[in-house]
């Protein structure tokens, strides 16, 4: 090989190496940071402080900071269900293996507002929700009873004792019975959000619940929604 040919070959190799190095993606950090509180904030971020919206499948170390006795940090998804305790504060270090899919993190007592989500890998998009059905839907003429407690049970029924699964739009009369000093009764629907307060309150109230939009009515006990004290009904045209 002549000197000119050798030089040309060396330059070609150097150019290929430079191109490969320039196109290589930086490795994704395996360290994440979860934080809830002290106010009404919750987040899962990477080492750079950016909010996590997508991750590659794999094992990650998560530094969890729970800074409020009112909140907790609850992480759920395929193969994962980890949480800090309500009433506790401090730091924890979790090792979590994420598979392809969709994950959520919430504060259980305030799951309607303190929540976030991210995807791992490239999961298929969720199927579209089925169209609302009016079959068996009650009308606004039906009087309702919402009962929370005294045990870890919450229910929404008609006066006749039938569980409510679907409701037509309209303004309903709802008798709300809060029977536990450790519970509350909370109703959330499009354009409506009301609950019994303070948490120690027990008694009976009558609410006018105006449902103007199609969607979902949710009822829950805020401190114990993660223990099954929650339910929902479809709002249909």
N, C-alpha and C positions, 0 to 999 in steps of 0.2 A: 504494500500500500504506500502511495506517495505521501509526502508530508502534507500536501494540500488536502488529499482525501482524508487523512487521519484527522486533520483540523476540522474539516467539515463534519465528520462523524461525531467528533467530540461536541461541537456546537449543537448538533441535532439532539444528542442525548441530553445535554444541559437544558435545551428548550423544552423537551418532553418532561423532564423532571420538574421544571418550573411550572409548566402548565398543570401537571398533576397536583403539585402542592397548592397552587392557586385555587383549584376547583374543589379541594377537599373541604368538607364541612366540619366545623369544630365539633368536638365530642359534646354530647348533652350532659350537663351536670346531674349527678345522681343524688344531690342534696337539695331538699325542699324545705320550706318554712311555712308553718301553719300558725295562724294567730286569730284569737277571738277576744273581743273586749279591748280595753275596759269599757268603752262605749258600745254603741250598736254597730259594730264592724266585725266582719269576718273575712279572711283571705287565705289563699294558698299561693305562695310566690316561689320563684326560683332564686338562685344565688344572686342574680343581678337585680332582684327586687321587682321583676315583672310578674304580673298575675299569670298563673298557669292556666292555659286553655287547651293545650295538647301535649302529650308526652309519648315517648316511645315505650313499648312494653319492656318490662324489666324490674329490677329490684332497686328501691330508692330508700334513702334515709330521710325521715321527716322530723324536724325539730318543731315541736308543738308548744305554743305559749298560750295558756288559758289564763287571762288576766281579769276575770270577773266571776264572782260566785253566782251571778244570775245566768251565766251562759255555760255552754259546753261546745266542744268541737267534735262533730260526728262525721266520719268519713265512710262512705258506703259505695259498693260497686262489685263487679265480678270478683269473687274470692276475697273481698275485703269488707270488714265491719268493725271499725275501731272508734273509740270515743273516750273523751275525758268526762269526768263526773260533774254534774251540776252541784254547786255548792263548794267546789274545790277550785283552787288556783295553783299555778305553778307551771313547770316545764316538764315535758316528757320527750323521749326520743324513741320513735317508732321505726322499725324496718318493715317495709311494705313491698310486696310484689304485685305489680299491676299487669293484668292481662288486657288484651284488646277489648274495648268496650267503653261504656260511659259511666262516669263516677260523679257523685255529688258529695258536698260537704255542707252541713247545716248546724245551727244551734237548735237543739230539739225544743226548748221552751219557746223559741221565737222563729219557728221554721218557715213562717210565711214571709219573713223579711230578711233574716240572716241566713243566706244560702248562696251557694255557688256550684259550678259544675265544670267538668273538662272531659275530653276524650283521650283515650289511649289507643295508639295505632290508627287504623282507618276503618272503624266499624261502619256497618251499613246504616243508613239513616233510619230513624224509627218510623214505623208504619204510620200513615195518617190516621187520626182518630176517626172512629166510626161516626157516621152522621147521627145527630141526636134523634132519639125516638120519643114520640109522644105516647107510646103504649103504656098504660098504667099510670100516667102522670096525673098528679092531683092538681086542682085549681085553687085559686086564692080564696074560694069560699070555704076551703078546708082549714079548720083551726089546728094548730100544731102545738106540740109539747116537746121542749128540749130539756132533758134531765142530765145533770152532771153530778156524779157521786151518789151516795157517800163512799162507795167502793170505787175501784178503778174501772168504772163503766160510764159511758156517755151515750145518749141515744136521742134521735129525732124521730118522733112518731106522730101519727094523727091522734085525735082524741079517742078514736076507736081502738088505738093500740097497734096500728099497722106501721111498720117501718117505712120511712119516706125514701124513695129511690129516684123519683123524677118529679119535677114541679113545673107547671106552666108559669109563664111570666105573670106578674101581678103583685099586689100588696097583701101580705099574709099577716095574720095575727098569731104570734108565737108566745106561748107561756113558757118562761124560762125558769127552771128550778135548779138553783145552785145549792147542793146538799152536802158539800164538803169544805171544811175550812182550809184544806190543802189543795183544793181544785178551783177552777173557774169555768165559766161557759163562754165560749168565743165563737162567733159566727162571722164568716168572711165570704162575700159574694161580690160580683161586679157591681160597684157603686154602693156597697154596704160593708161596714166593719164595726162590730160592736161586741163588747164583752163585759162580764160582771167584774166589778172592782170594789174594794181591794181584794187581793187573793183570799184573805180571811173571811170575806163576806159569805154569808149563807142567807137564803131567802128566795122569794118568788117575785119575778118581774114579768110584765107584759110588754112585748116589743111589737112595733109595726115594721115588718121587713119588706121593703120595696125591691122587687126583682124586675128590672127593666130590660136586662140584656141576657141573651143566651150564654150559657157558660156552666160553671160549677159552683154550688154552695158547699162550703166546708164548715164543719163544726168540730170543735176540739177543746180539750183542756190544755192550756199552754204548757204547764210544767210537766205533764205526763202524756203528751202526744206520742212519744216514743214507746210508751208502755201500752199502746193500743187505744188510748182515749181520744179517738178521732173518727170522723166519718164524713161522707159527702153525699150529695144528691145532684143530679143533672137538672139544669134549668133549660127548658125547651120552649119553642115558640108557642 
